Amino acid sequence: MPVAEEWRVVAEVWLRRGVLDPQGQAVRGALRALGYEGVRDVRVGKLVELRLCAPGRDAAEGQVRAMCSRLLANPVLEDFRVAAVEPAEDASDAGSAGSPAGPSAGGEAG
Amino acid sequence: MSRAEGPAPGREGWGTPSAAARFGVVVFPGSNCDADCFWALEHLGYRVRYVWHQDSDLEDLDCVVLPGGFAYGDHLRAGAIARFSPVMQAVGRFARDGGLVLGICNGFQVLLEAGLLPGAMLANSGLRFICRYVFLRVENASTPFTRLCRPGQVLRIPIAHYQGNYYAGPATLSELERRGQVVLRYCDEEGRVTPESNPNGSLGGIAAVANPGFNVMGLMPHPERACLAELGSTDGRLILMSAAEEAVRRRRAPQAAAAAGPPDASAGAGAGPAGAAGTAPPGAGR
């Protein structure tokens, strides 16, 4: 029996292409007003980071895909993508660990 | 507003012969129009009780109302989490057995997430919460929830929402239109459906849709807030009273109602391809 390991999985949820994204439109307008006239399109999605126990990478990803289908995304107007599956760092180091672009822990405090 | 004991002034003039109709108003954590719905139905003379979100006994009811609010905080998406509550499993069975289900505002969003109605809601095109009266054109006056309206009648009922921008894929949308499942549309005072009369960007100006069996309807406007002349309109009564009359009619002729399917004769009863809604098992495609 494989021992359950802890995984960090990141899922992205996007409005489907062709579905009007009012939030993206508003952000695009604001960016253009700031002078970024080259901005053609902006889409705002959601990023869901999970830590879960599963007996392997494929199992972890499979579980998160099922979660996306059942709850995290609405298939009528949203698509999802599993963007990362990696062994979770120690819980004591939770948070930005393992995410290269993450904010530095305990950095700017006010 | 006075909270007088006993029957409210004018109550005796409200009701219909359908006083025996039995309504249940679901209470989710975060519902905030439950008391308004209860009040309006009670003052119309009907029997009403609250249904807690952990309950699943709806046996005694003719019509279940999912009220407005922010069920489970509207986290993730409006209605996304409420959908998994025990009461919604029961509402699914109730609907499949032909019971009347009316979702108002957040209740409409819950029905969409639960797959009991087709489509989904986006944020309003203007990205603002809108709270004001709108005009609505009755597109199908033969549903259980509009049977007291005239076809094309213009109703004045308030909306109050941030996510009322109805969306459905092209195939679903044309099916809805073809079968008369678009029940109400935003319009101007004269009943014209124009871009200016559309408050939230909703596809086709859609304000209310029904399932293929027409026993489940969701609408973004709040009929319970338009039941008293002093509050600005009584048009909302037509929706609630229609449901009550239909409930009593069905109780008198249960077989007929069960076999009738869509009350609109033009919409052929029986198995339709219209995705989701009504006959689909829980969790099946929305």
Interface residues (C-beta under 8 A of the other chain):
Chain A: L15 V19 L20 P22 Q23 A26 R70 L71 L72 N74 P75 V76 L77
Chain B: L76 R77 A80 I81 F84 L112 E113 P118 G119 A120 L122 A123 N124 S125 G126 L127 N165 Y167 A168 G169 G201 G283 G285 R286
